[in-house]
Amino acid sequence: MIRVSKLSKFYGAVRALNDVNFEIERGEVVGFLGPNGAGKSTTMRILTGFLAPSSGHAWVAGLPVTGENGDFRDRLGYLPESAPSYPEMTVNRYLAFVGNVHRLGRHGKSRVAEAMERCGLEKVANRRIEGLSKGFTQRVGLAAAILHGPEVLILDEPTSGLDPNQMTEIQGLIRELSVDRTILLSSHILPEIQAVASRVLILNNGVLVADDTPTALGKAIAGRRVQVRIRPSPDQAIEDAESLLAKIEGVSHVEISSGDDHVCAQLVTDGTLDLRAEIALAVVSAKWSLLELVDVRADLQEVFKQLTETRR
């Protein structure tokens, strides 16, 4: 539904995008991340037709963004970081105006009603947009973006400036919209991406440095780590835990921290093998009580930090 091939963009002598390639399939929700100046906004502006690339190509819903072979914008909904509107208009009049821009004709009234219901705007339908909270203003922007029934949504910082409750509401709405749409979502709020995206693209200095699921990226950054919490029997010493765990074949390093009556350890293992069964067997065979055994992976915050700081 979105395809980018060898996309580059120059602003004078400054290269904002450098040979970027990716594809997004139907029904995916993909998080689009990167530090300020990484090239995210440039990519989204190219995908929405606001900018022309210096080289390379992009397609939305199978149509080139050059406008050849049909207008791709009929299949695309776009919500910029600051949702555009005419603040002096009421919500229903503004959405009716957007429907006229999209040439919805006799379907306009029903589409407006459907978009308002889906975005939870019925109670403010007759209120001026300038009098709405930031959360409701974002909802109006989303309603305008989905009004013409696009197959693809591109959302740029949709929860920027919202309070936690408003943020949760918009995230829930995005999840609902993802049922029948492909969504590319840019945000600096990494827990938001973790909550709604099945895949993540990370740009840094105009280069695509990551394209995978948050789970896979976390494992790749952290390596294979296992966290173990164990308790000795009365005749065992807590100090023996490190020796016990280090002897397990495939464990390359053990980091120990002790509690009052237990040991918490992180085990770094060789390669990508899952050694949890072997670790559990070794602990139980040594007659320690196994309290916890879990895989440890870097969260999206750590992934983002490592991929963007180390490549500056």
C-alpha angles and dihedrals in degrees: 000000000000122000128176122185126189091330116184131168130189128195099196105302093343116098109212095175126029118198097312120187130181143133130211119201128217112284097016124133106208126188115220112206140174141126120271109293094022094121102258097124091044090053093049092047090053091048091051095047098249093114134032117224120241088226139349132047141265133196132193120196089348095306125109114245088230087082095245118139094016138337108287089195090075086067097041133080118194131192113186121206091265106042108233119228145137099259095199091061125088116244096254094046092049093050090046088053091051089049090055090050088055090048093237091157115178090002092059098090095050092044091052091050091048094048092048091050093047092049095042097245102130093103093054098038094118098039124102114253091231089065096052128102119252089256094055091044089057089049090054089052091051091048090053090048094054098035096101094046100251121190092214129048125194112193121187113199094327094178098042111140096007125132118242094265093049090046092054091049093052092046089053090050091051090052090052092049091050091067092082104014142064110239132197107192126190119195142150089209100091098188086058091057090045089052100050110019126086092192138025134214116194122196124193125177090347094306126111103237100171139025116169145089117299089244094052092046091050092053093046093052098043098038116219109320131167125196117213130186115191139168124212124229116247093269095051129084122228088226090067092067096084092052091047095051097041091058093063109110111249096026109119101177139013126202112195132198122173132216128192095280106001145050125234113200137177114210121202109207132200117259122334099308117134104233098173094111092050091047092050092049093050093049095047093044089054088053096244118141111249108219101166139006118174140153113250121213134170115261121234091265091060092043091052092047095050096044096048103034096047093051101050 
